[in-house]
Amino acid sequence: MSTDQGPDLLPDVAPHLRDLRRRAGLTLEAAASRAGLSPAHLSRLETGRRQPSLPLLLALARTYGTTVSELLGESTAVADPIVRAGGPGAREADGWTYWQAGGSGRGMQALRVHVPHARDQGELVRVHPGEEWLHVLKGRLRLHLGDAEYLLEPGDSAHFDSLTPHRIGAATGGGADLLFVHTLLQSSLAGLCLGGTGGQARP
């Protein structure tokens, strides 16, 4: 939750918020509406009279199409746009295998994923801000979106709002391989919505 603290705590945030909003071509009222704030609250953030919380920074970063680091005025090294085939190795979580397919530190994360087949199709249902896109490379994939169920074949894709309750499972014995892109900022491999079967939801 935001607190009323002095502007000297985060001296660079206020001017960056204002500049990024103007660069996005948004009025104070339009930006506040998209971020779920009141215009008066956003005005206080832009003038340094209110310190933004992390959830507010995430909401504003999505609104302006940028990262929390840029909102804070942090400068980062230019990322290498190429991810080579022999790059970062596989990571596993709950039987799912992930390979990095995009650059790190981006607002959009791309992965190559192997989804194992499981007799128990009780995949965890996920709901979170952002968008997701997936493309089936091999095998068949079962995708549940809200009350609808889809069976995806190799070459099929899906693009959806991840606020829609969703779960994913392999529909073939050998599992399924897919490309996966999501826009959930500040996430890690262990926190993706592509959860395995059973257990508790990850934070």
C-alpha positions in Angstrom: 0.0 0.0 0.0 1.3 3.5 -0.8 2.4 5.8 2.0 2.7 9.5 2.2 6.4 10.0 2.5 8.8 12.6 1.5 9.9 13.0 -2.2 13.6 12.7 -1.2 13.1 8.9 -0.8 12.6 8.2 -4.5 13.8 11.5 -6.2 13.8 10.2 -9.7 10.5 8.4 -9.8 8.2 11.4 -10.1 9.8 13.1 -13.2 10.1 9.7 -14.9 6.4 8.9 -14.3 5.4 12.2 -15.8 7.8 11.9 -18.8 6.8 8.3 -19.6 3.1 9.2 -19.5 3.7 12.1 -21.9 5.8 9.9 -24.2 2.9 7.4 -24.3 0.6 10.3 -25.4 -1.7 9.8 -22.4 -3.5 12.5 -20.4 -3.4 12.3 -16.7 -7.0 11.0 -16.6 -6.4 8.4 -19.3 -3.3 7.0 -17.7 -4.9 6.9 -14.3 -7.9 5.0 -15.7 -5.7 2.4 -17.4 -3.7 1.9 -14.2 -6.7 1.7 -11.9 -5.9 4.9 -10.1 -7.6 8.2 -9.5 -6.2 11.2 -11.4 -5.5 12.9 -8.1 -3.5 9.9 -6.9 -1.4 9.8 -10.1 -0.8 13.5 -9.9 0.6 13.1 -6.4 2.9 10.3 -7.6 4.1 12.5 -10.5 4.8 15.5 -8.2 6.6 13.4 -5.6 4.0 13.9 -2.9 3.2 10.2 -2.7 5.6 7.3 -2.8 4.5 4.5 -5.2 4.3 0.9 -3.9 5.6 -2.0 -6.0 2.1 -3.0 -7.2 1.6 0.6 -8.4 4.9 0.6 -10.2 4.0 -2.7 -12.0 0.6 -1.3 -13.0 2.2 1.9 -14.4 5.0 0.0 -16.2 2.3 -2.0 -18.0 0.3 1.1 -18.8 3.3 2.8 -20.3 4.8 -0.3 -22.0 8.0 -0.2 -20.0 9.8 -1.8 -17.1 9.9 -1.0 -13.4 13.7 -0.3 -13.8 13.0 2.4 -16.3 10.3 4.0 -14.0 13.0 4.1 -11.3 15.4 5.8 -13.7 17.9 2.9 -13.6 20.1 2.5 -16.7 20.8 -1.0 -17.9 23.2 -2.5 -20.4 21.9 -3.1 -23.9 20.6 -6.6 -24.0 22.0 -9.1 -26.6 19.0 -9.6 -29.0 20.2 -13.1 -30.0 19.6 -16.3 -28.0 21.8 -19.1 -29.4 20.8 -22.7 -29.6 23.5 -23.7 -27.1 22.5 -20.9 -24.7 21.1 -21.3 -21.1 20.3 -24.9 -20.2 17.1 -26.5 -19.3 15.3 -25.8 -16.0 12.7 -28.1 -14.5 9.7 -27.4 -12.2 7.0 -29.9 -11.3 8.1 -32.2 -14.2 7.8 -29.4 -16.8 11.0 -28.5 -18.6 11.9 -24.9 -19.7 14.5 -23.5 -22.1 15.0 -19.7 -22.4 14.1 -18.5 -25.8 14.2 -14.7 -25.2 16.3 -12.1 -23.6 16.4 -11.6 -19.8 15.1 -8.5 -18.1 12.3 -7.9 -20.6 8.7 -7.2 -20.0 7.9 -10.1 -22.4 9.4 -13.5 -21.6 9.7 -16.2 -24.2 10.3 -19.9 -23.4 10.4 -23.3 -25.1 8.6 -25.7 -22.9 8.1 -29.5 -22.7 4.8 -30.5 -21.0 4.9 -34.1 -19.7 1.8 -36.3 -20.0 0.1 -37.1 -16.7 -2.7 -39.6 -16.0 -4.1 -37.1 -13.5 -5.2 -34.1 -15.5 -5.6 -31.9 -12.4 -3.4 -29.1 -13.6 -3.5 -26.0 -11.4 -5.8 -23.3 -12.6 -4.0 -19.9 -13.0 -5.3 -16.3 -12.9 -2.9 -13.3 -13.1 -2.5 -10.0 -15.0 -0.9 -10.1 -18.5 -1.3 -11.9 -21.8 -0.1 -15.3 -23.0 0.7 -16.7 -26.4 1.6 -20.3 -27.1 2.4 -22.3 -30.2 2.4 -26.1 -30.3 5.5 -27.6 -31.8 5.0 -31.3 -31.1 2.3 -33.5 -29.6 -1.2 -32.4 -28.7 -2.1 -29.8 -26.0 -5.3 -29.5 -23.9 -6.0 -25.9 -23.0 -8.8 -24.9 -20.7 -9.9 -21.2 -20.8 -12.7 -20.4 -18.4 -15.4 -23.0 -19.1 -14.1 -23.8 -22.6 -11.7 -26.6 -23.5 -9.6 -26.7 -26.7 -7.4 -29.4 -28.2 -4.4 -27.9 -30.0 -2.5 -29.8 -32.7 1.1 -29.1 -33.9 1.1 -25.8 -35.7 -1.9 -24.4 -33.6 -1.5 -21.3 -31.5 -3.5 -19.6 -28.7 -3.4 -16.0 -27.5 -5.4 -15.0 -24.5 -5.8 -12.7 -21.5 -4.3 -14.5 -18.5 -6.9 -13.0 -16.2 -9.1 -15.7 -17.7 -8.8 -18.8 -15.5 -6.6 -21.2 -17.5 -4.8 -24.5 -17.3 -2.7 -26.5 -19.7 -2.0 -30.2 -20.1 -0.4 -32.6 -22.6 -3.0 -34.8 -24.4 -0.4 -37.3 -25.8 1.6 -39.9 -24.1 4.9 -38.5 -25.0 4.0 -35.0 -23.8 3.9 -31.8 -25.8 6.5 -29.2 -26.9 5.5 -25.6 -27.3 6.8 -22.1 -27.6 5.4 -19.8 -24.9 5.4 -16.0 -24.5 4.0 -14.1 -21.6 3.9 -10.4 -20.5 3.9 -10.9 -16.7 6.6 -8.6 -15.5 9.0 -9.5 -12.7 8.3 -13.2 -13.0 10.6 -16.2 -12.6 10.5 -19.6 -14.1 9.1 -21.0 -10.8 6.3 -18.4 -10.9 4.9 -19.1 -14.4 1.3 -19.9 -14.9 2.4 -23.1 -16.7 2.1 -25.1 -13.5 2.4 -28.9 -13.1 -0.1 -31.3 -11.6 -1.2 -31.2 -7.9 0.4 -29.2 -5.1 -0.1 -25.6 -4.1 0.0 -22.7 -6.5 3.3 -20.9 -6.6 3.4 -17.2 -5.7 
